[in-house]
Amino acid sequence: MSDVAKSAVLARLAALDVPAEYQAAIAGRPAPRFYVAVQLTLVLGAIAAAVAALVAWSRYLDGAALAAAQANHALLYDSDIGAESIGVLLTTLCLCGWLGGLAARRLGREISRNAVADDLRREPGKYKGAITWVQKLMIRRHTAGASSADEFLDRLAAGTPKDFGWAALAMIALTLAASWLAPARLSFATDAEVIDRPVAFFVSASRRAVVSAITATLGCPKFEKTGPELVFSLRFTDGTEDNLGSWRPLLGDRIAALETIAANLPAVVARVRFSNLMFSNPLSPECIEHFGGAGPNGVERLLKLLSATDAERAALRREL
């Protein structure tokens, strides 16, 4: 190591509040072989595990929503991963960090010391302020009372998995709090009511009768990023709103399911044409063909379901 590089390392250790009497010993430790590659592998593995956990959570909810719809003879069903998904993601990352810290200690004391020393010496390329703050916090928490550079590194190596373990517990608590505020839910609609069933056992389900709907927002726009979207959104007397047009049909015929529900709407329900700030065509020809082109008389049935006016029908005929 050149004098310039050594001076930079010592400055970095001083910035982390590493005791001056340990700085030379820590700066002189060799870097573990392939350490950067191992760290990159661990990071990628943690990200992969977090994504896999999120996918597994989403698939579980989809399956549970389908089972609930079948048990209740529903026409449509849906699921929402809720705010718990953030907790699942962060908890998985923290657990991976905890396991990685435990595994690193099992590689041998000298390798563990060299790895911690290399982490302290390396100047962060990004997020320097945040990384420096975390490292200084860990040094203050875990190295008090160390009597040598080796003990200093041992204490820091032992403290890392502990911190990740506590962080994982905090993320579990965050997940429970999130499940109260914005819970994952299983939803399904029969011909008579719409049911939202939160996954969290301490949050009660809500049931809204179709006859309690006060407004039906109808449309079939095509968005630039997400493509066609069928809008059959019911607003109820309690202020909640559900777009049943985006829910999945239990038996494969979305229009038939919505027709059955629409037949039970009170005659006084206000039917409002969908509109948004993106100026999307509320009855896009591409969307009408997408959702109405599958079954017999699908386009006509869809237009009737969406309460298309004569003028809207004439405009669509010119484009279809």
Secondary structure, DSSP 4 states (H G I P E B T S, - for coil): --HHHHHHHHHHHHHTT--HHHHHHHHTSPPPTTHHHHHHHHHHHHHHHHHHHHHHHHHHHHHHHHHHHHHTT-SEEEEE-TTHHHHHHHHHHHHHHHHHHHHHHTT-HHHHHHHHHHHHHSPPSS-HHHHHHHHHHHHHHH-TT--SHHHHHHHHHHHHHHHHHHHHHHHHHHHHHHHHHS--EEEEE-SSEEEEEESSTTS--EEEEGGGEEEEEEEB-EETTTEE--EEEEEETTS-EEEGGGSEESSS-HHHHHHHHHHTS-TTPEEEE---TT---TB-HHHHHHHHSSSTTHHHHHHHHTT--HHHHHHHHHH-
